[in-house]
């Protein structure tokens, strides 16, 4: 029996449900689901941060996040703004930048140390992300006694 409040009240048999209350309940359910999804994606990203030098693939990361491979790639990109592969590449390049600045290791040694499988792929990916070759970066970069957190924020390559 409508009372003229069609936009606020929905009738289901004998039960009157206030739409605002129902929407609030649905928002809580959606909020919890989104929070759970974000936690799963963070779990996978943390695993990538810890094991960036290891061979990681989408199926392994999807298992960590407890979702399917296709869903993992789609949700990871929606959550963090880049694909899992690109995030891992950028993470490896960040570490390579540190090693180029702070150590005397060769670019080839650094390439394998941060998880790239070939020097060519490393050099091309480094140039795509940083804008210079590893060799040029090393020549221009100067190690300084600045706290690492500032260096990481300042030198972080853009996505």
Secondary structure, DSSP 8 states (H G I E B T S, - for coil): ---S-TTTEEEETTEEEEHHHHHHHHHHHHHHHHHHHHHHHHHHHHHHHHTTTS---HHHHHHHHTS-HHHHHHHHHHHHSS-HHHHHHHHHHHHHHHHHHH----HHHHHHHTT-S-HHHHHHHHHHHHSS-HHHHHHH-----S-HHHHHHHH----
